[in-house]
Amino acid sequence: MYVVTVTFTLVPESFESFIKLAQENADIAKDDPGCLQFDVCWNDKDKQVFFYALYGSEEEFNECLQNEHSVIFDQKTEPMVTEKQSKIFSNIHMA
């Protein structure tokens, strides 16, 4: 399994708009081939959003990044983000 986490620190005024776009993107991504889970979590106090996504393989994840919904999400949210940190993990129980 291929696990991706992304933490976004946001411009405070953009928090609500970002959350809406993130949830719309996650709802579409859940139907992408190879996507087994896509969660959006947030911390209102720190204005941070955390994505947790589980894919069958790195290739399937990379294909998702090229999909129209991912490209549009990145374009729309870029001015809302002050910091973005991605990490890749393997699921121990499924490796």
C-alpha positions in Angstrom: 0.0 0.0 0.0 1.1 3.5 -0.8 0.2 6.1 1.9 0.4 9.8 1.2 0.0 12.6 3.8 -0.1 16.3 3.0 -0.2 19.0 5.5 -1.3 22.5 4.4 -0.9 25.7 6.4 -3.3 28.2 5.1 -3.9 31.9 4.8 -6.4 32.3 7.7 -9.0 34.1 5.6 -8.9 31.2 3.1 -9.6 28.4 5.6 -13.4 27.9 4.8 -12.9 28.1 1.1 -10.0 25.7 1.1 -12.0 23.2 3.2 -14.9 23.3 0.7 -12.5 22.7 -2.2 -10.6 20.0 -0.4 -13.7 18.0 0.4 -15.0 18.3 -3.2 -11.6 17.1 -4.5 -11.5 14.2 -2.0 -15.0 13.1 -2.9 -14.0 12.9 -6.6 -10.6 11.3 -5.8 -12.2 8.5 -3.9 -13.5 7.2 -7.2 -10.1 7.3 -8.9 -8.7 3.9 -9.8 -6.4 2.7 -7.0 -7.7 5.2 -4.4 -8.7 3.1 -1.3 -9.2 6.0 1.1 -8.9 9.8 1.0 -9.6 11.8 4.2 -9.5 15.5 4.8 -8.9 16.6 8.4 -8.4 20.0 9.8 -7.4 22.1 12.8 -9.3 25.3 12.9 -7.1 26.8 15.6 -3.9 26.5 13.6 -5.5 26.9 10.2 -4.0 23.6 9.0 -5.5 20.9 6.8 -4.2 17.4 6.6 -4.9 14.9 3.8 -4.5 11.1 4.4 -4.7 9.1 1.2 -4.2 5.4 0.7 -3.5 4.0 -2.8 -2.8 0.5 -4.1 0.5 1.7 -5.6 2.7 4.7 -6.3 1.7 4.5 -10.0 -2.0 4.8 -9.2 -1.3 7.8 -6.9 0.8 9.5 -9.6 -2.0 8.9 -12.1 -4.4 10.6 -9.7 -2.2 13.7 -9.6 -2.6 14.1 -13.3 -6.4 13.9 -13.2 -8.4 17.0 -14.0 -9.8 17.4 -10.5 -6.3 17.3 -8.9 -4.9 19.9 -11.4 -7.9 22.2 -10.8 -7.7 21.8 -7.0 -4.0 22.8 -7.1 -4.6 25.8 -9.3 -7.6 27.1 -7.2 -5.9 26.6 -3.8 -2.3 27.7 -4.6 -2.9 31.3 -3.4 -4.6 30.0 -0.2 -1.6 27.9 1.0 1.4 29.3 2.8 3.1 26.0 3.4 2.6 22.5 2.0 4.4 19.4 3.3 4.0 15.9 1.7 5.2 12.6 3.1 5.0 9.1 1.8 4.6 6.0 4.0 4.0 2.3 3.6 1.3 0.5 5.4 3.0 -2.0 7.7 0.0 -4.4 7.9 -0.4 -4.5 4.1 3.2 -4.1 2.9 
